[in-house]
Amino acid sequence: MNISLIVTIIFLLLIIISGIVKVKSKDISDFYVTGRKGNTLLISASLIATIVGGSATVGLAGLAYSKGFPAIWWLLSGSICLVILALFLSKKVRDTNVYTMPEILMVQYKSKAISTISALVISIAWLGVISAQISAAGKFMSIIWPGHYNTSVFIAGAGFIIYTMVGGQRAVLRTDLFQGILIFAGIILLFSILYVENGFWDNLSLPEFMLQFPSNEKLSYRGIFEFFLFVGTSFLAGPDIYSRILSSKNTKTAKNSLIIAAISIAILAFMIVSIGIYGKYKFPNIEPEAIFPALIVNYLPQWIKGLVVVSLIAAFLSSANTCLMTCSIILSEDIAQPYIFKGKLNSKGRIFMTRIFILSTGLLSIIISIYSGGVIKSILFALTIYTTSIVIPVVFGFFKERLYINKTGALYAILVGSASTLALKFLSLNNYQIYVFPLVLFTIFAASLISNIFVRLEK
């Protein structure tokens, strides 16, 4: 079967699923958090499909190609943090019973300023994540239409914008289930074919550093630590991950889904990194992020090629649609509703406004993806902005009484984290990003302490 025909059929199926789901969506809760009725199958599949996007396929395979087996820490750090989230924070998140991450911060700190600033930071960061996923999808669709990257980006972007607009969170969860099956099938197929043909790694002629673990000359312990800081912590307190917890029917469902996702992602990480290592053997002198397409084009039979291409496009779009939905709900609920419409929009109006943001944010992401750089580079910068400014206030906010922190400390932590990250990026001092975390830690405690002293003095 022709690959382009397969892609067309998949897009049509996703839109049909979204249309069916739209009929079942009755109110704002259905559209935003699928009525808080998500079961373990839907939530765990959606988590996997959301996480295994461009950075976890094209990006991670390229990272393994250039840095060897320790590249697995990119996803393994996230898997470990998902388990921590499941065991210690999932109940606290689910019990907030809200729709968005900024609303969680509002519950924690009772501060409209914190909610608004966090909404802006998350929206900017997630715009970068969405763009990177669309860019990855465009690169893969260029396999089908060589030399038509921009057209591929537009088609991929338009497809996921349409089915996200139509069905909302219900559609995202159900299309993620479909896409999750494709992702697993495609990666397992490619890994199995390469393994059968080449055996295990010890049969390959590779640079010595490629198989060293846990670190090597290409990826030091500092680099691994940075993965935990800037990637892993985004799993511990990520708006897309939290949206899945908030969509779960209860805490037990959320916890079980997170653990299933963590195990599945660790398995997928091993296979994706292995694919990158096989790629190093097959194509020793190629652009790292081109290795996945190169292996598919040159080593897969035609009948399997279509399935693997579609499964990986599904991986990119499943991440993009969740991030797009999360970003658009935040813009609608935490920016437009309180500041533009003064809280006067009814349920239908809020859904309509969210759909407008889905369309506009999606189109802007398409434009950015055409001009953006590599997948890993783009996502890492976006996640760095987010993690340095939002993660510590959110996680610590669940224990703020024990830690003696307050809304003043959280507000300054968010401002210092985001401003420092952007300044270091502007000054091309990326090696110093690791020091933003201790700066934010100092800020949240110092500002809280000082404000508490002034409150006591005023009394």
C-alpha positions in Angstrom: 0.0 0.0 0.0 1.2 3.5 -0.8 2.6 5.3 2.3 0.8 8.6 1.5 -2.5 6.7 1.3 -1.9 5.2 4.7 -1.1 8.6 6.2 -4.3 10.0 4.7 -6.4 7.2 6.1 -4.9 7.6 9.5 -5.7 11.4 9.5 -9.3 10.7 8.4 -9.7 8.1 11.2 -8.5 10.6 13.8 -10.9 13.3 12.6 -13.8 10.7 12.6 -12.9 9.7 16.1 -12.9 13.3 17.2 -16.3 13.9 15.5 -17.9 11.0 17.3 -16.4 12.2 20.6 -17.7 15.7 20.0 -21.3 14.4 20.1 -20.6 12.9 23.5 -19.0 16.1 25.0 -21.8 17.8 27.0 -20.1 20.5 29.0 -16.8 22.3 29.9 -15.7 19.3 32.2 -16.1 16.9 29.2 -14.2 19.2 26.9 -11.3 20.0 29.4 -10.9 16.8 31.5 -13.2 14.2 29.8 -15.7 14.5 32.6 -13.0 13.2 35.0 -14.0 9.7 33.9 -10.7 8.5 32.3 -10.0 4.9 33.0 -6.6 3.2 33.4 -6.3 2.1 29.8 -7.1 5.6 28.4 -5.0 7.5 30.8 -1.9 5.3 30.7 -2.1 5.1 26.8 -2.5 8.9 26.6 0.5 9.4 28.9 2.7 7.1 26.8 1.5 8.7 23.5 2.1 12.2 24.9 5.6 11.5 26.2 6.8 9.4 23.3 6.9 12.3 20.8 9.6 13.9 18.7 12.1 14.2 21.5 11.6 10.6 22.4 11.9 9.2 18.9 13.8 11.3 16.3 15.5 13.3 19.1 16.5 10.4 21.4 17.6 8.1 18.5 19.8 11.0 17.3 21.1 11.6 20.8 22.0 7.8 21.1 23.6 8.0 17.7 26.0 10.8 18.8 26.4 10.0 22.6 25.8 6.3 22.9 23.8 4.2 25.3 23.8 6.8 28.2 21.4 8.9 26.1 18.7 6.6 27.6 18.7 8.9 30.6 16.8 11.4 28.6 13.6 9.3 28.9 14.7 7.2 31.9 14.9 10.4 34.1 11.3 11.0 33.2 10.3 7.4 33.9 11.8 7.7 37.4 10.1 11.0 38.1 6.7 9.5 37.0 7.0 6.9 39.7 7.8 9.6 42.3 4.8 11.5 41.0 2.6 8.4 41.3 3.7 7.5 44.8 3.8 10.9 46.5 2.0 13.6 44.5 -0.8 12.1 42.3 -3.4 12.2 45.1 -2.6 15.8 45.9 -2.9 16.8 42.2 -6.2 14.9 41.7 -7.7 16.3 44.9 -7.3 19.9 43.6 -10.2 19.1 41.2 -9.3 22.0 38.8 -8.5 22.1 35.1 -5.0 23.7 34.7 -1.6 24.0 36.3 -2.0 27.7 37.0 -5.2 26.8 38.9 -3.3 24.4 41.0 -0.9 27.2 41.9 -3.9 29.4 42.7 -5.2 26.7 45.1 -1.8 26.4 46.7 -0.9 30.1 47.1 -4.2 32.0 46.7 -2.4 34.5 44.3 -3.9 35.7 41.0 -0.4 37.1 40.1 1.2 33.7 40.4 -1.6 32.1 38.4 -1.3 34.6 35.6 2.5 34.7 35.4 2.7 30.9 35.4 0.1 30.8 32.7 2.2 33.0 30.5 5.5 31.0 31.2 3.8 27.7 30.5 2.2 29.0 27.3 5.5 30.3 25.9 7.4 27.1 26.8 4.7 24.8 25.5 4.6 26.7 22.2 8.2 25.6 21.8 7.4 22.0 22.6 4.4 21.9 20.1 6.6 23.5 17.4 9.3 20.9 17.9 6.8 18.1 17.6 5.4 19.5 14.4 8.9 19.9 13.1 9.7 16.3 13.8 6.5 15.2 12.1 7.4 17.3 9.1 10.8 15.7 8.9 9.2 12.3 8.8 6.5 13.2 6.3 9.3 14.4 4.1 10.1 10.7 3.6 6.8 10.5 1.7 7.3 13.8 -0.1 11.0 14.4 -0.4 11.9 18.1 -0.7 8.5 19.3 0.6 9.3 19.9 4.3 7.2 23.0 4.6 4.2 21.3 3.0 4.6 18.3 5.3 4.7 20.6 8.4 1.5 22.3 7.3 -0.3 19.0 6.6 0.8 17.4 9.9 -0.1 20.6 11.9 -3.5 21.1 10.2 -4.4 17.4 10.9 -3.8 17.6 14.7 -5.3 21.1 15.0 -8.6 19.9 13.4 -9.1 16.8 15.5 -8.1 18.6 18.7 -10.5 21.5 18.0 -13.4 19.1 17.2 -13.4 16.8 20.2 -11.3 18.5 23.0 -9.8 16.4 25.7 -12.1 13.4 25.1 -10.8 13.3 21.5 -7.2 13.7 22.6 -7.5 10.7 25.1 -9.2 8.5 22.5 -6.9 9.3 19.6 -4.0 8.9 21.9 -5.1 5.3 22.6 -5.2 4.7 18.9 -1.8 6.5 18.3 -0.3 4.7 21.3 -0.9 1.3 19.8 0.7 2.5 16.5 3.7 3.9 18.4 4.4 0.6 20.2 3.9 -1.4 17.1 6.1 0.8 14.9 9.0 1.0 17.3 8.9 -2.7 18.2 8.9 -3.6 14.5 11.9 -1.4 13.6 13.8 -2.6 16.6 13.0 -6.3 15.9 14.0 -6.1 12.2 17.4 -4.4 13.1 18.0 -6.9 15.9 17.2 -10.0 13.7 19.5 -8.7 10.9 22.4 -7.5 13.1 22.2 -9.4 16.4 23.0 -7.6 19.6 25.4 -4.7 20.0 28.5 -6.8 20.7 28.3 -8.0 17.1 28.6 -4.4 15.8 31.7 -2.4 15.0 31.1 0.7 17.1 33.2 3.4 18.8 34.2 2.2 22.3 32.2 5.0 24.0 28.9 3.9 22.5 28.2 1.0 24.9 29.6 2.5 28.1 27.1 3.0 30.9 25.9 4.9 33.0 28.1 7.7 31.5 30.8 8.0 28.9 33.2 10.6 27.3 30.2 12.1 25.3 27.7 12.3 28.1 29.2 13.0 31.6 27.5 12.7 35.0 26.8 16.4 34.8 25.0 15.9 31.5 22.9 13.2 33.0 22.2 15.4 36.0 21.0 18.1 33.7 18.6 15.6 32.0 17.0 15.0 35.5 16.8 18.7 36.2 15.5 19.9 32.9 13.7 16.9 31.5 12.9 14.6 34.4 11.3 17.3 36.6 9.0 18.3 33.7 7.4 14.8 34.2 7.2 15.4 38.0 5.3 18.6 37.5 4.2 19.0 33.9 0.9 20.6 32.8 0.3 17.9 30.2 1.0 15.1 32.8 -1.2 16.8 35.4 -4.0 17.2 32.8 -4.0 13.4 32.6 -4.2 13.0 36.4 -7.1 15.5 36.5 -8.9 13.6 33.8 -8.7 10.3 35.8 -11.8 9.0 37.5 -10.0 8.7 40.8 -6.6 8.7 42.5 -6.1 5.0 42.1 -6.6 5.2 38.4 -4.1 8.1 38.2 -1.5 6.3 40.2 -1.8 3.0 38.3 -1.7 4.8 35.0 1.5 6.7 35.9 3.3 3.5 37.0 2.2 1.7 33.8 3.4 4.6 31.7 6.7 4.8 33.6 7.4 1.1 32.9 6.3 1.3 29.2 8.5 4.4 28.6 11.6 2.7 30.1 11.1 -0.2 27.7 10.5 2.1 24.7 13.6 4.1 25.7 15.7 1.0 25.5 14.4 0.2 22.0 14.8 3.7 20.7 18.3 4.1 22.0 19.1 0.7 20.5 17.8 1.9 17.1 20.1 4.9 17.4 23.1 2.6 18.1 22.3 0.4 15.2 22.1 3.5 13.1 25.6 4.5 14.1 26.8 1.2 12.7 24.8 1.4 9.5 25.4 5.1 8.8 28.5 6.3 10.6 28.4 9.7 9.0 24.9 11.1 8.9 23.1 14.0 10.7 22.0 12.4 14.0 18.3 13.4 13.9 18.1 11.9 10.4 19.0 8.4 11.5 15.4 7.2 12.1 14.2 8.2 8.6 17.4 6.7 7.1 16.9 3.4 8.7 13.2 3.2 7.7 13.9 4.1 4.1 16.8 1.8 3.6 16.1 -1.2 5.8 12.4 -1.8 6.1 10.3 -3.8 3.6 7.7 -1.6 1.8 4.7 -3.2 3.5 6.1 -2.4 7.0 7.6 0.9 6.0 4.1 2.6 5.8 3.1 1.4 9.3 6.4 2.5 10.9 6.2 5.9 9.3 2.6 6.4 10.3 3.3 5.2 13.9 6.1 7.7 14.3 4.0 10.6 12.8 1.4 9.5 15.4 4.0 9.8 18.1 4.7 13.4 17.2 1.1 14.4 16.8 0.0 12.7 20.0 2.5 14.8 22.0 1.6 17.9 20.0 -2.2 17.6 20.5 -1.9 17.1 24.3 0.4 20.1 24.6 -1.8 22.1 22.3 -4.9 21.3 24.3 -3.1 22.1 27.6 -1.7 25.4 26.3 -5.1 26.5 24.9 -7.1 25.6 28.0 -4.6 27.7 30.1 -4.8 30.7 27.7 -8.6 30.5 27.8 -9.2 29.8 31.5 -6.3 31.7 33.1 -5.8 34.6 30.7 -8.9 35.3 28.5 -11.6 34.4 31.0 -10.4 36.4 34.0 -8.9 39.4 32.2 -10.7 39.8 28.9 -14.2 38.5 29.6 -14.1 39.2 33.4 -15.4 35.7 34.2 -18.6 36.2 32.3 -18.3 33.5 29.6 -20.6 30.6 30.0 -19.6 27.0 29.3 -20.3 27.2 25.6 -18.4 30.5 25.4 -15.4 29.0 27.2 -15.3 26.0 24.9 -15.6 28.3 21.8 -12.7 30.5 23.2 -10.6 27.4 23.8 -11.1 26.3 20.2 -10.0 29.7 19.0 -6.8 29.3 21.0 -6.3 25.8 19.7 -6.5 27.2 16.1 -4.3 30.3 16.7 -1.7 28.5 18.8 -1.6 25.6 16.4 -1.0 27.9 13.4 1.6 29.9 15.3 3.4 26.6 16.1 3.4 25.6 12.5 5.1 28.9 11.5 7.7 28.5 14.3 8.4 24.9 13.4 9.3 25.9 9.8 12.1 28.1 11.2 13.1 26.2 14.3 16.3 24.2 14.8 16.8 20.6 15.9 14.2 18.7 17.8 16.2 18.1 21.0 17.6 21.6 21.0 14.2 23.2 20.7 12.5 21.0 23.3 15.4 21.3 25.8 15.2 25.1 25.7 11.4 25.1 26.1 11.6 22.6 29.0 14.4 24.6 30.6 12.3 27.8 30.7 9.5 25.8 32.3 11.3 23.6 34.8 13.5 26.4 36.2 10.5 28.7 36.9 7.5 26.5 37.6 8.5 23.0 39.0 9.9 24.1 42.4 6.9 26.4 43.3 4.4 23.7 42.2 6.0 20.7 44.0 6.9 22.7 47.1 3.4 24.2 47.1 2.0 20.9 48.2 4.1 21.1 51.3 4.2 24.8 51.8 3.2 24.8 55.5 6.0 22.3 56.4 8.6 24.2 54.3 7.5 27.7 55.5 7.1 29.1 52.1 4.4 31.5 50.9 3.0 33.3 47.8 5.7 36.0 47.9 8.5 33.3 47.7 6.7 31.4 44.9 6.1 34.6 42.9 9.8 35.7 43.0 10.9 32.1 42.3 8.9 32.1 39.1 10.2 35.5 38.0 13.8 34.8 38.9 13.7 31.4 37.2 12.2 32.5 33.9 14.2 35.7 33.7 17.5 34.0 34.5 17.0 31.3 31.9 16.1 33.7 29.1 19.0 36.0 30.0 21.5 33.1 29.9 20.1 32.0 26.6 20.3 35.5 25.2 23.9 35.8 26.3 24.8 32.3 25.0 25.7 31.1 28.5 23.8 27.8 28.3 26.4 26.0 30.4 25.3 28.1 33.4 21.6 27.0 33.2 22.2 24.3 35.8 22.9 27.0 38.4 19.4 28.5 38.0 17.8 25.7 40.1 19.8 26.5 43.3 19.1 30.2 42.6 15.4 29.5 42.5 15.6 27.4 45.6 17.4 30.2 47.5 14.8 32.7 46.2 11.7 30.8 47.2 13.0 30.3 50.8 14.7 33.8 51.2 11.7 35.7 49.8 9.3 33.7 51.9 11.4 34.3 55.1 11.7 38.0 54.5 8.0 38.5 53.8 7.1 36.5 56.9 9.4 38.7 59.0 7.7 41.9 57.6 4.3 40.4 58.3 5.2 39.8 61.9 6.7 43.2 62.3 3.5 44.9 61.0 1.5 43.0 63.6 
